[in-house]
Amino acid sequence: MRQFFEFERLGTNYRREIFGGVTTFFAMAYIVIVNPAILAAGGMPKAAVTTATVLTAVLGTLMMGLYARRPFAVAPYMGENAFVAYTVCLGMGFSWQAALAAVFISGLIFILTTVMKVRAWITTAIPLCLKRSFAAGIGLFIMFIGLNESGLVRLGVEGAPVKIGALSNLGPLLAAVGIIITCILLIRRVTAAVLLGIVLTSVLAFATGYAPLPQQIIAMPPSLSPVFLALDFSRALQPDFLPVVLVLFILAFVDTMGTLIGVSARAGLLDEEANLPEIEKPMLADAVATTAAGLLGTTTSGAYIESAAGIEAGARSGFAAVVTGGLLALCLFFAPLFVAVPAVAYGAALVVVGFLMSTTIKDLPFDDYAELFPSLATVALMVFTYNIGFGMAAGFVLYPLFKTAVGRGKELKPGVWLLFGLSLLLFVVYPYS
């Protein structure tokens, strides 16, 4: 098994991989609760979607570990699920069954473009400065998610777009303490510092009465039958169906690409040109997961940015993904135990992981404005639109524009122009609400 997962080449061992896999799981376990809650707003049965969410995550994560042999977890994307629930179903009037059909078709397109190696070809054409901006942007994005989840910042309130959470409230105070504890553990180079930070913050939350202890440990999973194979293709011939498929495809395309490159950079898995060797394998894993998601009854899935938490804990090989996948499978029966981890605990961990990932911003070309401005736009818009795909799309549009404007168009590879076209198409067909 050590040889299969290339432990020696990657300089890792079972303990690091197990710590990493467990850390990734706890950093992303919230999706088991949050994804069904979001999709329920679009009319989907919450209990059945919970089972579909777990099964999709298990399938994608195990394929990522055993086939792609990469330390990335896979699950339904945040952002795309909200797009389906609030824009496609509530805004455009799609039934959730028709939305699942769009997810399924976008997954088939993913598989086709991956097998034909189109996605890998495009990824290798991305300029180095933009690849570096992905890691920095994802770091700040993870940090922002953690601040919001933990209550240290508050979104959607009157007045300023973002407000500070009151430290007089126990939740934000516990999150702040958790961040400090985790940072100290990292500074002291304690093994599995991020995971230990989650555990210690959870203990504080339970001890202070902020978070309730789980009332039960084991529960049978809800039936999948209400959403399994419930796709409705009757709307496929209507003119508003294709734009939905294209938006799902493009958003997930750039989300996965940015996550794979950004997280791999932190793990030291990229080559000297900042490319991920055999990138088509993890891309195929997320393509299969998205296709399966439509069949099982949930939304577009792919590599999860919370995998960065596991990488900071030592994960380097696919064995960590197998560990994460196994824990996700246990969620089917031990969900009350796993979901008891409070948001202040995993939110604090995400903030610290964001600190670590955002350090790559120092590698941006600050002496070349034609490359710096698109890179910074990518970082900023990832965070301020709360959408990785939109931030990357902005960079893909601005980079060739600025290069051409200063007479440096010959530096551009053909794949850059294809990304330019896809990104423009995203901005045109996206059904803004």
DATA-V793769 format. One record per residue. N is the residue number from 0. RES is the residue in three letters. SS is DSSP state (~ for helix, > for strand, _ for the rest). BURIAL is # if it has 9 or more other ideal C-beta (glycine too) atoms within 8 Angstrom, else .. Layout:
n->(N	N)
res->(RES	RES)
ss->(SS	SS)
burial->(BURIAL	BURIAL)
This chain:
n->(0	1	2	3	4	5	6	7	8	9	10	11	12	13	14	15	16	17	18	19	20	21	22	23	24	25	26	27	28	29	30	31	32	33	34	35	36	37	38	39	40	41	42	43	44	45	46	47	48	49	50	51	52	53	54	55	56	57	58	59	60	61	62	63	64	65	66	67	68	69	70	71	72	73	74	75	76	77	78	79	80	81	82	83	84	85	86	87	88	89	90	91	92	93	94	95	96	97	98	99	100	101	102	103	104	105	106	107	108	109	110	111	112	113	114	115	116	117	118	119	120	121	122	123	124	125	126	127	128	129	130	131	132	133	134	135	136	137	138	139	140	141	142	143	144	145	146	147	148	149	150	151	152	153	154	155	156	157	158	159	160	161	162	163	164	165	166	167	168	169	170	171	172	173	174	175	176	177	178	179	180	181	182	183	184	185	186	187	188	189	190	191	192	193	194	195	196	197	198	199	200	201	202	203	204	205	206	207	208	209	210	211	212	213	214	215	216	217	218	219	220	221	222	223	224	225	226	227	228	229	230	231	232	233	234	235	236	237	238	239	240	241	242	243	244	245	246	247	248	249	250	251	252	253	254	255	256	257	258	259	260	261	262	263	264	265	266	267	268	269	270	271	272	273	274	275	276	277	278	279	280	281	282	283	284	285	286	287	288	289	290	291	292	293	294	295	296	297	298	299	300	301	302	303	304	305	306	307	308	309	310	311	312	313	314	315	316	317	318	319	320	321	322	323	324	325	326	327	328	329	330	331	332	333	334	335	336	337	338	339	340	341	342	343	344	345	346	347	348	349	350	351	352	353	354	355	356	357	358	359	360	361	362	363	364	365	366	367	368	369	370	371	372	373	374	375	376	377	378	379	380	381	382	383	384	385	386	387	388	389	390	391	392	393	394	395	396	397	398	399	400	401	402	403	404	405	406	407	408	409	410	411	412	413	414	415	416	417	418	419	420	421	422	423	424	425	426	427	428	429	430	431	432)
res->(MET	ARG	GLN	PHE	PHE	GLU	PHE	GLU	ARG	LEU	GLY	THR	ASN	TYR	ARG	ARG	GLU	ILE	PHE	GLY	GLY	VAL	THR	THR	PHE	PHE	ALA	MET	ALA	TYR	ILE	VAL	ILE	VAL	ASN	PRO	ALA	ILE	LEU	ALA	ALA	GLY	GLY	MET	PRO	LYS	ALA	ALA	VAL	THR	THR	ALA	THR	VAL	LEU	THR	ALA	VAL	LEU	GLY	THR	LEU	MET	MET	GLY	LEU	TYR	ALA	ARG	ARG	PRO	PHE	ALA	VAL	ALA	PRO	TYR	MET	GLY	GLU	ASN	ALA	PHE	VAL	ALA	TYR	THR	VAL	CYS	LEU	GLY	MET	GLY	PHE	SER	TRP	GLN	ALA	ALA	LEU	ALA	ALA	VAL	PHE	ILE	SER	GLY	LEU	ILE	PHE	ILE	LEU	THR	THR	VAL	MET	LYS	VAL	ARG	ALA	TRP	ILE	THR	THR	ALA	ILE	PRO	LEU	CYS	LEU	LYS	ARG	SER	PHE	ALA	ALA	GLY	ILE	GLY	LEU	PHE	ILE	MET	PHE	ILE	GLY	LEU	ASN	GLU	SER	GLY	LEU	VAL	ARG	LEU	GLY	VAL	GLU	GLY	ALA	PRO	VAL	LYS	ILE	GLY	ALA	LEU	SER	ASN	LEU	GLY	PRO	LEU	LEU	ALA	ALA	VAL	GLY	ILE	ILE	ILE	THR	CYS	ILE	LEU	LEU	ILE	ARG	ARG	VAL	THR	ALA	ALA	VAL	LEU	LEU	GLY	ILE	VAL	LEU	THR	SER	VAL	LEU	ALA	PHE	ALA	THR	GLY	TYR	ALA	PRO	LEU	PRO	GLN	GLN	ILE	ILE	ALA	MET	PRO	PRO	SER	LEU	SER	PRO	VAL	PHE	LEU	ALA	LEU	ASP	PHE	SER	ARG	ALA	LEU	GLN	PRO	ASP	PHE	LEU	PRO	VAL	VAL	LEU	VAL	LEU	PHE	ILE	LEU	ALA	PHE	VAL	ASP	THR	MET	GLY	THR	LEU	ILE	GLY	VAL	SER	ALA	ARG	ALA	GLY	LEU	LEU	ASP	GLU	GLU	ALA	ASN	LEU	PRO	GLU	ILE	GLU	LYS	PRO	MET	LEU	ALA	ASP	ALA	VAL	ALA	THR	THR	ALA	ALA	GLY	LEU	LEU	GLY	THR	THR	THR	SER	GLY	ALA	TYR	ILE	GLU	SER	ALA	ALA	GLY	ILE	GLU	ALA	GLY	ALA	ARG	SER	GLY	PHE	ALA	ALA	VAL	VAL	THR	GLY	GLY	LEU	LEU	ALA	LEU	CYS	LEU	PHE	PHE	ALA	PRO	LEU	PHE	VAL	ALA	VAL	PRO	ALA	VAL	ALA	TYR	GLY	ALA	ALA	LEU	VAL	VAL	VAL	GLY	PHE	LEU	MET	SER	THR	THR	ILE	LYS	ASP	LEU	PRO	PHE	ASP	ASP	TYR	ALA	GLU	LEU	PHE	PRO	SER	LEU	ALA	THR	VAL	ALA	LEU	MET	VAL	PHE	THR	TYR	ASN	ILE	GLY	PHE	GLY	MET	ALA	ALA	GLY	PHE	VAL	LEU	TYR	PRO	LEU	PHE	LYS	THR	ALA	VAL	GLY	ARG	GLY	LYS	GLU	LEU	LYS	PRO	GLY	VAL	TRP	LEU	LEU	PHE	GLY	LEU	SER	LEU	LEU	LEU	PHE	VAL	VAL	TYR	PRO	TYR	SER)
ss->(_	_	_	_	_	_	~	~	~	~	_	_	_	~	~	~	~	~	~	~	~	~	~	~	~	~	~	~	_	_	~	~	~	~	~	~	~	~	~	~	_	_	_	_	_	~	~	~	~	~	~	~	~	~	~	~	~	~	~	~	~	~	~	~	~	~	~	~	_	_	_	_	_	>	>	>	_	_	_	~	~	~	~	~	~	~	~	~	~	~	~	_	_	_	_	~	~	~	~	~	~	~	~	~	~	~	~	~	~	~	~	~	~	~	~	_	_	~	~	~	~	~	~	~	_	_	_	~	~	~	~	~	~	~	~	~	~	~	~	~	~	~	~	~	~	~	~	~	~	~	_	_	>	>	>	_	_	_	_	_	_	>	>	>	_	_	_	_	_	~	~	~	~	~	~	~	~	~	~	~	~	~	~	~	~	~	~	_	_	_	_	_	~	~	~	~	~	~	~	~	~	~	~	~	~	~	~	_	_	_	_	_	_	_	_	_	_	_	_	_	_	_	_	_	_	_	_	_	_	_	_	_	_	_	_	_	_	_	~	~	~	~	~	~	~	~	~	~	~	~	~	~	~	~	~	~	~	~	~	~	~	~	~	~	~	~	~	_	_	>	_	_	_	_	_	>	_	_	~	~	~	~	~	~	~	~	~	~	~	~	~	~	~	~	~	~	_	_	_	_	>	>	>	_	_	_	~	~	~	~	~	~	_	_	_	_	_	~	~	~	~	~	~	~	~	~	~	~	~	~	~	~	~	~	~	~	~	~	_	_	_	_	~	~	~	~	~	~	~	~	~	~	~	~	~	~	~	~	~	~	~	~	~	_	_	_	_	_	~	~	~	~	~	~	~	~	~	~	~	~	~	~	~	~	_	_	_	~	~	~	~	~	~	~	~	~	~	~	~	~	~	~	~	~	~	_	_	_	~	~	~	_	_	~	~	~	~	~	~	~	~	~	~	~	~	~	~	~	~	_	_	_	_)
burial->(.	.	.	.	#	#	#	.	.	#	.	#	.	.	.	#	#	#	#	#	#	#	#	#	#	#	#	#	#	#	#	#	#	#	#	#	#	#	#	#	#	#	.	#	.	#	#	#	#	#	#	#	#	#	#	#	#	#	#	#	#	#	#	#	#	.	#	#	#	#	#	#	#	#	#	#	#	#	#	#	#	#	#	#	#	#	#	#	#	.	#	#	.	#	#	#	#	#	#	#	#	#	#	#	#	#	#	#	#	#	#	.	#	#	.	.	.	.	#	#	#	#	#	#	#	#	.	.	#	#	#	#	#	#	#	#	#	#	#	#	#	#	#	#	#	#	#	#	#	#	#	#	#	#	.	.	.	.	.	.	.	.	.	.	#	.	.	.	#	.	#	#	#	#	#	#	#	#	#	.	#	#	#	.	#	#	.	.	.	.	.	#	#	#	#	#	#	#	#	#	#	#	.	#	#	#	.	.	.	#	#	.	.	#	.	.	.	.	.	.	#	.	.	#	.	#	#	#	.	#	#	#	.	.	#	.	.	.	.	.	#	.	#	#	#	#	#	#	#	#	#	#	#	#	#	#	#	#	#	#	#	#	#	#	#	#	#	.	#	#	.	.	.	#	#	#	.	.	#	#	#	#	#	#	#	#	#	#	#	#	#	#	#	#	#	#	#	#	#	#	#	#	#	#	#	#	#	#	#	#	#	#	#	#	#	#	#	#	#	#	#	#	#	#	#	#	#	#	#	#	#	#	#	#	#	#	.	#	#	#	#	#	#	#	#	#	#	#	#	#	#	#	#	#	#	#	#	#	#	#	#	.	.	#	.	.	.	.	.	#	#	#	#	#	#	#	#	#	#	#	#	#	#	.	.	.	#	#	#	#	#	#	#	#	#	#	#	#	#	#	#	#	#	#	.	.	.	#	.	.	.	#	.	.	#	#	#	#	#	#	.	#	#	#	#	#	.	.	.	.	#	.	.)
